[in-house]
Amino acid sequence: MRLLERMRKEWFLIGIVLAIAGAKLEPSIGVNGGPLKPEITVSYIAVATIFFNSGLSLNTEELTSALVHIKLHLFIQIFTLAFFPAAVWLFLQLLSITPINEWLLKGLQTVGCMPPPVSSAVILTKAVGGNEDPPCLVSFLELSWEEISRKQQSSQMSGSERVP
């Protein structure tokens, strides 16, 4: 009986392990153009479902109170977009004096500068019973920033590719 209770409590971790094991056994299911169509399901449907599900459970009073925690949001943004990339850069400076492949270091630098997946913050906060209002707001801010950046880049590219 204790095993069943433990499995109910750790359902999320068990699901992740099963998903990884399934991907290892049959990777062709999850490739682009495969039966799961991850280019559509992951990019649009999964993220939208996570935010919709989280939005349904949000209390408007809690959401309003989370909105006014400016220091929390600034801390998260600064930690994610400034401190962590700087720490990775310092770590890479140490690694650069070792015989590690230069392209591996460039890959680590790229990954170190990327924000974490927005949906994972909401899911993991909810899984541990935390207040999911701040991660939802931070995720919304990051998604908005990414969309604005993407539109700016595409308008700059289209403008620079024009031939006079």
C-alpha positions as CSV (number, residue, x, y, z in Angstrom):
1,M,0.0,0.0,0.0
2,R,2.9,2.4,0.7
3,L,4.3,1.9,-2.7
4,L,1.0,2.9,-4.3
5,E,0.8,6.0,-2.1
6,R,4.3,6.9,-3.0
7,M,3.6,6.5,-6.7
8,R,0.6,8.8,-6.4
9,K,2.7,11.4,-4.7
10,E,5.6,11.2,-7.2
11,W,3.4,10.9,-10.3
12,F,5.2,13.7,-12.1
13,L,8.6,12.2,-11.7
14,I,7.4,8.8,-12.7
15,G,5.8,10.3,-15.8
16,I,9.1,12.0,-16.8
17,V,11.0,8.7,-16.3
18,L,8.5,6.8,-18.4
19,A,8.5,9.5,-21.2
20,I,12.3,9.4,-21.3
21,A,12.3,5.6,-21.4
22,G,9.7,5.6,-24.2
23,A,11.8,8.1,-26.2
24,K,14.8,5.9,-25.8
25,L,13.0,2.8,-26.9
26,E,11.2,4.4,-29.9
27,P,12.7,7.8,-30.8
28,S,11.0,7.9,-34.2
29,I,7.7,8.7,-32.6
30,G,8.9,12.2,-31.4
31,V,10.9,13.4,-34.4
32,N,9.7,16.3,-36.5
33,G,7.1,15.1,-38.9
34,G,6.6,12.0,-36.8
35,P,3.2,10.7,-35.4
36,L,3.3,13.1,-32.4
37,K,4.1,16.2,-34.6
38,P,6.2,17.9,-31.9
39,E,6.7,20.9,-34.1
40,I,3.0,21.6,-33.5
41,T,2.1,19.8,-30.4
42,V,5.0,21.0,-28.2
43,S,5.3,24.5,-29.6
44,Y,1.7,25.4,-29.5
45,I,-0.7,22.9,-27.9
46,A,1.4,21.8,-24.9
47,V,2.5,25.3,-23.9
48,A,-1.0,26.7,-24.4
49,T,-2.5,23.8,-22.4
50,I,-0.1,24.3,-19.5
51,F,-0.9,28.0,-19.3
52,F,-4.6,27.5,-19.7
53,N,-4.7,24.8,-17.0
54,S,-2.7,27.1,-14.7
55,G,-4.9,30.0,-15.5
56,L,-8.0,28.1,-14.5
57,S,-6.6,27.4,-11.1
58,L,-5.4,31.0,-10.4
59,N,-7.2,33.1,-7.9
60,T,-7.6,36.7,-9.1
61,E,-6.7,38.1,-5.6
62,E,-3.5,36.0,-5.6
63,L,-2.7,37.0,-9.1
64,T,-3.1,40.7,-8.2
65,S,-0.9,40.2,-5.2
66,A,1.7,38.4,-7.2
67,L,1.7,41.3,-9.7
68,V,2.8,43.8,-7.1
69,H,5.8,41.8,-6.1
70,I,8.1,43.9,-8.2
71,K,11.2,42.9,-6.3
72,L,10.5,39.2,-6.8
73,H,10.1,39.7,-10.6
74,L,13.2,41.8,-10.8
75,F,15.2,39.3,-8.9
76,I,14.0,36.4,-11.1
77,Q,14.7,38.4,-14.3
78,I,18.1,39.5,-13.2
79,F,19.1,36.1,-11.9
80,T,17.9,34.4,-15.1
81,L,19.1,36.9,-17.7
82,A,22.2,38.4,-16.1
83,F,23.6,36.5,-13.1
84,F,23.4,33.0,-14.5
85,P,24.9,33.9,-17.9
86,A,27.7,35.8,-16.1
87,A,28.4,32.8,-13.8
88,V,28.4,30.5,-16.9
89,W,30.8,32.9,-18.6
90,L,33.2,32.8,-15.6
91,F,33.0,29.0,-15.5
92,L,33.8,28.9,-19.2
93,Q,36.8,31.1,-18.7
94,L,38.1,28.5,-16.3
95,L,37.3,25.7,-18.8
96,S,39.0,27.5,-21.7
97,I,42.4,26.8,-20.2
98,T,41.7,23.0,-20.3
99,P,41.9,20.8,-23.4
100,I,38.1,20.8,-23.8
101,N,36.9,21.2,-27.4
102,E,36.2,24.9,-28.3
103,W,32.8,24.1,-29.9
104,L,31.7,22.4,-26.8
105,L,32.5,25.6,-24.8
106,K,30.6,27.7,-27.4
107,G,27.6,25.3,-27.0
108,L,27.7,25.7,-23.2
109,Q,27.9,29.4,-23.6
110,T,24.8,29.4,-25.8
111,V,22.8,27.2,-23.4
112,G,24.0,29.3,-20.5
113,C,22.5,32.5,-22.0
114,M,19.1,30.9,-22.8
115,P,16.2,31.4,-20.4
116,P,14.8,28.3,-18.9
117,P,11.7,26.7,-20.5
118,V,8.7,28.8,-19.4
119,S,6.4,25.9,-18.9
120,S,8.7,24.0,-16.6
121,A,8.7,26.7,-14.0
122,V,4.9,26.6,-13.7
123,I,4.7,22.8,-13.7
124,L,7.5,22.2,-11.2
125,T,6.2,25.0,-8.9
126,K,2.7,23.4,-9.0
127,A,4.2,19.9,-8.5
128,V,5.8,20.9,-5.2
129,G,2.8,22.7,-4.0
130,G,4.2,26.2,-4.4
131,N,2.5,29.5,-5.3
132,E,2.3,29.3,-9.1
133,D,1.2,32.9,-9.6
134,P,4.7,34.4,-9.8
135,P,6.0,31.8,-12.2
136,C,3.0,32.4,-14.5
137,L,3.6,36.1,-14.5
138,V,7.4,35.7,-15.1
139,S,6.7,33.2,-17.9
140,F,4.2,35.6,-19.4
141,L,6.9,38.4,-19.3
142,E,9.5,36.1,-20.8
143,L,7.2,35.0,-23.6
144,S,6.3,38.6,-24.3
145,W,9.9,39.6,-24.4
146,E,10.8,36.7,-26.7
147,E,7.9,37.6,-29.0
148,I,8.9,41.3,-29.2
149,S,12.6,40.3,-29.8
150,R,11.6,37.8,-32.5
151,K,9.4,40.5,-34.3
152,Q,12.2,43.0,-34.1
153,Q,14.7,40.5,-35.5
154,S,12.5,39.5,-38.3
155,S,11.7,43.1,-39.2
156,Q,15.4,44.0,-39.2
157,M,16.2,40.9,-41.3
158,S,13.6,41.7,-43.8
159,G,14.7,45.3,-44.0
160,S,18.4,44.4,-44.4
161,E,17.7,41.9,-47.1
162,R,16.0,44.4,-49.4
163,V,18.0,45.4,-52.4
164,P,17.8,49.1,-53.3
